[in-house]
């Protein structure tokens, strides 16, 4: 089989946003999947997933300040990241799609779903509670100096984005009922960000919840149990 054609696109908007799209080689009769990466992740880190879900169309964005997307000096609260999703959905011509989000991307995806439920078919949320966290100013230097720099991720997220997330983010817990079917993926080892109380909260806001635990993983499931993760995503989408 020839390599999957994945097109790279830049949206010219108030903040220019980059995304990848496998539409050209996709079976457009299948409901597409939109991917919302984690805090310091880029669209390029999900190219393998787009290959794995083929022939389903996959779209994945780099949020503002990440990857090839523009990095404004300010504008990093929840509403700003929701705007990035809105722009990608409109530019890609999406009207009905699944959404998959990981880590901090879960907050942004939930914010979008709350505002635009009619666009959403199924929801996949990975290892993050149903809330948008206030990271706090003290988090900025620690995260950048002890994670971004030593793990060589300075090209993934800008210092401006880290500063903005740390200083602008406001706390918000999602409580509105969402009449959708959701899959919650979570690790069980040290580092997981989902506690049993978070699962109870998820069950109060979604119409139906499936839960898949990854017993050999903490937070970074894609690196510790990648094959099972991809299989779990495909199976849920194909039902």
C-alpha positions, -999 to +999 in steps of 0.1 A: +000+000+000+012+035-008+019+059+021-012+077+033-014+112+019-016+136+048-019+173+039-005+201+060-026+232+062-024+267+078-055+286+086-051+323+082-071+337+111-067+360+141-042+333+153-029+312+124-035+275+132-018+245+116-035+211+111-030+178+093-057+162+072-059+127+056-090+136+036-076+128+001-071+091+008-100+086+032-133+068+028-156+098+033-186+076+041-170+070+075-174+096+103-141+115+105-120+118+137-107+152+150-077+149+174-069+174+202-034+169+214-020+173+249-005+205+264+029+205+246+021+181+217+019+189+180-001+176+151+029+158+137+030+135+168-003+120+157+006+111+121+009+075+131-026+075+145-040+089+113-023+059+095-039+035+121-075+048+117-073+048+078-095+046+058-113+069+082-104+105+077-083+120+105-077+157+113-053+168+140-044+203+150-015+220+167-031+244+192-018+280+194+018+282+205+025+246+195+043+233+164+037+253+133+008+273+147+012+309+155+022+319+191+005+350+203+018+369+233-015+365+251-047+344+245-042+310+262-073+305+284-099+278+277-120+300+254-089+308+232-082+271+226-118+264+219-115+291+192-087+271+176-109+240+174-137+261+159-114+274+132-102+240+122-137+225+121-148+253+098-117+253+076-118+215+072-155+216+064-165+193+093-202+190+102-204+157+120-173+140+136-158+120+164-134+138+187-104+123+205-084+143+231-055+136+253-044+152+286-049+190+285-065+186+252-094+170+270-103+204+286-103+221+252-124+193+236-150+193+264-153+231+261-160+227+224-184+198+229-204+218+254-209+246+229-213+226+197-228+192+206-247+188+173-214+184+155-202+155+177-209+118+172-186+099+197-162+112+222-128+097+233-111+113+263-077+101+275-063+104+310-075+138+322-103+148+346-134+167+333-121+202+342-099+230+330-071+236+355-056+269+367-019+259+363-005+289+383+025+311+377+048+289+398+041+261+373+056+280+344+093+279+352+091+244+366+074+230+335+096+247+310+129+242+328+124+207+341+103+192+313+103+212+280+141+219+279+155+186+292+131+165+270+140+187+240+104+199+233+112+236+228+101+232+192+068+217+203+056+246+225+069+282+228+078+299+260+051+324+253+025+296+253+038+282+285+037+316+301+002+323+288-012+289+300+004+295+334-008+331+339-041+332+320-057+298+327-089+298+348-104+269+367-136+254+353-153+221+361-176+207+333-210+198+348-234+202+319-250+170+306-237+158+273-260+134+254-232+115+237-214+082+240-180+085+255-149+063+259-127+072+288-091+058+285-070+059+316-038+046+331-037+029+365+000+033+374+018+062+390+014+094+369-022+089+358-043+120+361-077+103+365-089+092+400-121+072+407-139+104+417-132+118+382-148+087+367-179+092+389-180+128+376-178+116+340-207+093+345-229+122+356-222+143+325-223+117+297-252+097+284-231+065+282-195+058+294-172+030+284-140+028+304-108+011+293-079+009+319-043+005+308-027-015+337+009-010+325+006+027+320+005+060+339-003+091+320+018+085+288-002+055+275+009+060+238+045+052+247+038+024+271+009+005+255+006+020+220-008-011+202-036-016+227-043+021+226-047+022+188-068-010+189-091+005+216-096+037+196-104+018+163-128-006+180-148+021+197-151+041+164-160+011+144-189-001+166 
